[in-house]
Amino acid sequence: MPAVLVALAVGAGTAGVATLATAPSVGDGTLASPDEASLDREIALVEGATADPSAESTTTAPTTLSSVSTTPTTTTTTTSSSAPVTTTTTTTVKPTTTPPKPTTTKPPAPVDPSAAGQVLAITNDERAKAGCAPLVLDARLNQAAQAHSADMSAQNYFSHTSLDGRTFVDRAKAAGYPSPGAENIAKGQRTAAEVMTAWMNSSGHRANILNCGLKTMGLGFVQNGYYWTQMFGR
């Protein structure tokens, strides 16, 4: 499957995406709807329409990137178990003064600081050229973006809408961020430079990156399948 990316801008319509040849592909861009908060301007998508946060993503392929094929495989291992043997004894166990070690749950993988920093740096370089103020990383948007990239990788799908129906607005607010503004996603690009080149070569993604009304950014990246999520806040 070729690499893909999608940009989503908050609005009230859907946009198609043109297909380009032989490169990691990208999709449409998404901004938060006017019901959430007003934006400084409408975000134009690939075909000039306003994207809806719940619109299904389509794929395009920027001509500046080489194709990357990622086909994650899933292996299911079934282990057989034998019936346990119950043993009864009359041995008295002396109490111990050493408390048992508490069990711990492995936390989800954190945001890759190098990837987030590199994407932020390139994003702010492009914004400076357009006269926009730099974005700052927000931990809540990082959390929401990382969770979405991990979910797409684990469940093998690519969309702004989670399989349970949540939009990027829902995910950002669930992470505690009150004013989400836009989201870009991509799949297959192996480096921050590659994904930023792809996004900047797509009108919808570029519009999100150069939206001077957006103030914060979060990034999610999962290497298995190379899933990228860039979330913006107002």
C-alpha positions as CSV (number, residue, x, y, z in Angstrom):
1,M,0.0,0.0,0.0
2,P,1.5,3.4,-0.9
3,A,2.1,6.0,1.8
4,V,-0.8,8.4,2.4
5,L,-1.6,11.6,4.2
6,V,-4.8,13.4,5.0
7,A,-5.4,17.0,6.2
8,L,-8.6,17.8,8.0
9,A,-9.9,21.3,8.6
10,V,-12.9,22.2,10.7
11,G,-15.8,23.1,8.4
12,A,-19.1,21.9,7.0
13,G,-18.5,20.0,3.8
14,T,-16.4,17.3,2.2
15,A,-13.5,17.5,-0.2
16,G,-12.2,15.0,-2.7
17,V,-8.5,14.5,-3.2
18,A,-6.6,14.4,-6.5
19,T,-4.2,11.5,-7.1
20,L,-0.6,12.1,-7.8
21,A,1.8,9.4,-9.1
22,T,4.6,7.4,-7.5
23,A,5.1,8.9,-4.1
24,P,4.0,8.5,-0.5
25,S,0.4,9.6,-0.7
26,V,-1.4,12.2,1.4
27,G,-5.1,12.9,2.0
28,D,-7.3,15.9,2.7
29,G,-7.0,18.4,5.6
30,T,-9.4,19.0,8.4
31,L,-10.2,22.0,10.6
32,A,-12.6,22.2,13.5
33,S,-16.2,23.1,12.5
34,P,-17.5,26.7,13.0
35,D,-19.7,25.3,15.8
36,E,-16.6,24.7,17.8
37,A,-15.1,28.2,17.3
38,S,-14.7,30.7,14.6
39,L,-11.5,30.7,12.5
40,D,-9.7,33.6,11.1
41,R,-10.4,32.3,7.6
42,E,-11.9,29.3,5.8
43,I,-9.5,26.6,5.0
44,A,-9.4,25.6,1.3
45,L,-8.9,21.9,0.7
46,V,-7.5,20.0,-2.2
47,E,-10.6,20.6,-4.4
48,G,-11.6,23.9,-2.8
49,A,-14.3,22.5,-0.5
50,T,-14.5,22.7,3.3
51,A,-13.8,19.5,5.0
52,D,-16.1,18.0,7.6
53,P,-14.3,16.4,10.7
54,S,-16.3,13.2,10.1
55,A,-15.5,13.0,6.4
56,E,-13.7,9.8,5.3
57,S,-10.2,10.4,4.2
58,T,-9.1,9.7,0.7
59,T,-5.6,9.3,-0.6
60,T,-3.3,11.3,-2.8
61,A,0.4,10.9,-3.6
62,P,2.7,13.9,-3.5
63,T,5.2,13.8,-6.4
64,T,8.1,14.8,-4.2
65,L,8.3,11.6,-2.2
66,S,9.3,8.1,-3.1
67,S,6.8,5.3,-2.6
68,V,7.0,3.4,0.6
69,S,5.1,0.2,1.0
70,T,4.3,-0.9,4.5
71,T,2.3,-4.0,5.1
72,P,2.1,-4.7,8.8
73,T,1.6,-8.3,9.6
74,T,-0.3,-9.6,12.6
75,T,0.6,-12.9,14.2
76,T,-1.8,-14.5,16.6
77,T,-0.3,-17.1,18.9
78,T,-2.5,-19.6,20.7
79,T,-1.2,-21.4,23.8
80,S,-2.7,-24.5,25.2
81,S,-3.1,-24.9,28.9
82,S,-3.4,-28.0,31.0
83,A,-5.8,-28.3,33.9
84,P,-4.2,-27.0,37.1
85,V,-3.4,-29.4,39.8
86,T,-4.7,-28.5,43.3
87,T,-2.5,-29.4,46.2
88,T,-3.7,-29.1,49.8
89,T,-1.1,-28.9,52.7
90,T,-1.2,-28.2,56.4
91,T,2.0,-26.2,56.4
92,T,1.8,-23.0,58.3
93,V,3.5,-20.1,56.6
94,K,5.1,-17.5,58.8
95,P,4.1,-13.9,58.0
96,T,6.7,-11.9,56.2
97,T,7.5,-8.3,56.8
98,T,8.4,-7.7,53.1
99,P,5.3,-6.4,51.3
100,P,4.7,-7.9,47.8
101,K,5.8,-5.8,44.9
102,P,2.8,-3.9,43.3
103,T,1.9,-4.9,39.7
104,T,2.4,-2.2,37.2
105,T,0.7,-1.5,33.8
106,K,3.0,-0.6,31.0
107,P,2.1,3.0,29.9
108,P,1.5,3.7,26.2
109,A,4.5,4.7,24.2
110,P,5.4,8.4,24.7
111,V,5.6,10.9,21.8
112,D,8.9,10.7,20.0
113,P,10.5,14.0,21.1
114,S,12.8,14.1,18.2
115,A,10.0,13.6,15.6
116,A,7.8,16.2,17.3
117,G,10.6,18.7,17.6
118,Q,11.6,18.3,14.0
119,V,8.1,18.6,12.7
120,L,7.5,21.7,14.9
121,A,10.7,23.3,13.7
122,I,9.9,22.8,10.0
123,T,6.3,23.9,10.6
124,N,7.4,27.1,12.2
125,D,10.0,27.8,9.5
126,E,7.2,27.6,6.9
127,R,4.9,29.8,9.1
128,A,7.5,32.4,9.4
129,K,7.8,32.7,5.7
130,A,4.0,33.3,5.6
131,G,4.2,35.9,8.4
132,C,2.5,33.6,11.0
133,A,3.6,33.4,14.6
134,P,5.3,30.2,15.7
135,L,3.3,27.3,17.1
136,V,4.1,25.8,20.5
137,L,3.9,22.2,21.5
138,D,1.0,21.3,23.8
139,A,1.1,18.1,25.9
140,R,-2.6,17.5,25.6
141,L,-2.5,17.7,21.8
142,N,0.6,15.5,21.8
143,Q,-1.4,12.9,23.8
144,A,-4.4,13.0,21.5
145,A,-2.2,12.8,18.3
146,Q,-0.1,10.0,19.6
147,A,-3.1,8.0,20.6
148,H,-4.7,8.4,17.2
149,S,-1.5,7.3,15.4
150,A,-1.2,4.3,17.7
151,D,-4.9,3.4,17.1
152,M,-4.5,3.6,13.3
153,S,-1.4,1.4,13.5
154,A,-2.9,-1.2,15.8
155,Q,-6.2,-1.5,14.0
156,N,-4.8,-1.0,10.4
157,Y,-6.9,1.9,9.2
158,F,-6.2,5.4,8.0
159,S,-8.8,8.1,8.7
160,H,-9.5,11.3,10.6
161,T,-12.5,9.4,12.1
162,S,-11.6,6.7,14.6
163,L,-13.3,3.3,14.2
164,D,-15.5,4.1,17.1
165,G,-16.8,7.3,15.4
166,R,-14.7,9.9,17.2
167,T,-13.4,12.9,15.3
168,F,-10.2,14.8,16.0
169,V,-12.3,17.4,17.9
170,D,-13.6,14.6,20.2
171,R,-10.1,13.2,20.7
172,A,-8.6,16.6,21.5
173,K,-11.3,17.5,24.0
174,A,-11.1,14.1,25.6
175,A,-7.4,14.8,26.2
176,G,-8.4,18.1,27.9
177,Y,-7.8,20.6,25.1
178,P,-10.8,22.8,24.8
179,S,-10.3,24.5,21.4
180,P,-9.0,22.1,18.7
181,G,-8.5,23.7,15.3
182,A,-7.2,21.3,12.6
183,E,-5.6,18.0,11.9
184,N,-3.2,16.5,9.3
185,I,-2.5,12.8,9.0
186,A,-0.1,10.9,6.9
187,K,1.1,7.3,6.4
188,G,4.4,5.9,5.0
189,Q,6.8,8.8,5.2
190,R,9.8,7.7,7.3
191,T,11.1,11.1,8.5
192,A,9.9,14.4,9.6
193,A,11.4,16.1,6.5
194,E,9.5,13.6,4.2
195,V,6.1,14.1,5.9
196,M,6.5,17.9,6.0
197,T,7.4,18.0,2.3
198,A,4.3,15.9,1.5
199,W,2.0,18.1,3.6
200,M,3.4,21.3,2.1
201,N,2.8,20.0,-1.4
202,S,-0.9,19.4,-0.6
203,S,-3.1,22.5,-0.6
204,G,-5.3,21.3,2.3
205,H,-2.4,20.3,4.6
206,R,-0.5,23.5,3.7
207,A,-3.5,25.6,4.5
208,N,-3.6,24.1,8.0
209,I,0.1,24.6,8.6
210,L,0.0,28.2,7.4
211,N,-3.2,29.1,9.3
212,C,-2.1,32.1,11.4
213,G,-5.2,31.7,13.6
214,L,-3.8,28.4,15.0
215,K,-1.5,28.7,18.1
216,T,-0.5,25.2,19.3
217,M,0.5,21.9,17.9
218,G,0.7,18.2,18.9
219,L,2.3,15.4,17.1
220,G,1.9,11.6,17.1
221,F,4.2,9.2,15.3
222,V,4.2,5.4,15.3
223,Q,7.0,3.6,13.4
224,N,4.9,0.5,12.7
225,G,3.4,1.6,9.4
226,Y,4.8,5.1,9.8
227,Y,1.5,6.8,10.9
228,W,1.7,10.5,11.5
229,T,-0.9,12.8,13.2
230,Q,-0.4,16.6,13.4
231,M,-3.0,18.3,15.6
232,F,-3.5,22.0,15.9
233,G,-5.2,24.2,18.5
234,R,-6.5,27.7,18.8
